[in-house]
Amino acid sequence: MPAEIIDGAAVAAKVRAEVARDAAALATRGIIPGLTVVLVGDDGASAVYVKAKEKACHEAGMHGETIRMPASTTQAELLAVVDGLNADPKIHGILVQMPLPKQIDPQAIIRRIAPHKDVDGFHPVNVGKVLIGDSDAFAPCTPWGALVLMQAYNVSTAGKECVILGRSNIVGKPMASLMVQPGVDATVTVCHSRTKDLVSHLRRADIVVAAIGKAEFVTGDMLKPGAVVIDVGINRVDDATAKAGYKLYGDVHFPSASEVASLITPVPGGVGRMTIAMLMKNTVRAASMVLA
Ligand code: GUN
C-alpha cells in the first residue's frame, strides 16, 4: 500500500494559527512580538526565504522587519548591528540569514546574538539547552518542525530506531538531540559521509530523517517496509522545462520510497513549510519570556 503523505502546509497553518492567538494575547499586555532578520548580500534563495519570514510575521500580528546589508559588509559592521538588536527591547527574536559572505565568520555572529533572542537556536547556550532538555531552550526551527510533523501524525517514536542522514549543526545534530529526549525516546543513529555501509543502517530504521543535501539519494529499496520517512532536503536541480529554470527535489526519491514507507513527507509541501512556522513560535515564546 502506498504511504500516507504528510501535509506540511496543513500542520504549519495550525502552528501559525496558534502563534497568531498567542501574539494577540501578548498584545493585550502591551507586547508585540518582534523579529528582525538580517540579510547580508544578494543570494537569491535567501532573499526569497527572508521575504516569506517577514510576510508570515505580519500575517500573525507580529512585528517583522528585515535589515539588508551589502555583500561587502565587514564582520565588525554586522556585529555592531547584532549589538543594536540585542539592546532593542522591541525586538524579541534575531535571525541572521545563513550563508554569510566569506569574510564573515558565522560562529562569531551566532555567539554574539543574545541567547534569549536566538530564535534560530544556533547559539551554543541553546544547543546545550536542547541537549539537556531545558524547557526554555530555543530549538532550531527545521528539526523541531520535523518533530512536530511526526507528532501531528501520531508517529510512535518511543524505542524506535531513528536514523538521521547528515550531521549539520542546523539539522542533523539538533535532530538527534530532539529525538533522544525523554518523551520522544527514540534510539538514534546519525550517519554521515564517513559512515560505513550507510544502507545497512537505513534498512533497519523505523524513522528516517534525510538531511544530506543530495537530490533523491534515498530510494525505496534502502528502506524498511513501513518506515516513516522525513525528507528535509531542498535541492535545486537545473531543469530547462521548468518556469523557474530549476526543480526542487528532496533527499528522498519519492516515487520509490512512497511505495515502501508508511508515512512520508513530500518536497515541497513537507518539512519546508514548518521552518517559518516554528521560527514564529520561537519568537512568540521569546516575547512571552519578557513577562516571566
Ligand atoms: N539558512 C537556511 N536555513 C536557515 C535557518 O534556519 N536559519 C538561518 N539563520 N539561516 C538559514
Boltz pocket constraint, residues with backbone or C-beta under 6 A from the ligand:
constraints:
  - pocket:
      binder: B
      contacts: [[A, 95], [A, 96], [A, 97], [A, 98], [A, 99], [A, 120], [A, 141], [A, 142], [A, 170], [A, 275]]
      max_distance: 6.0
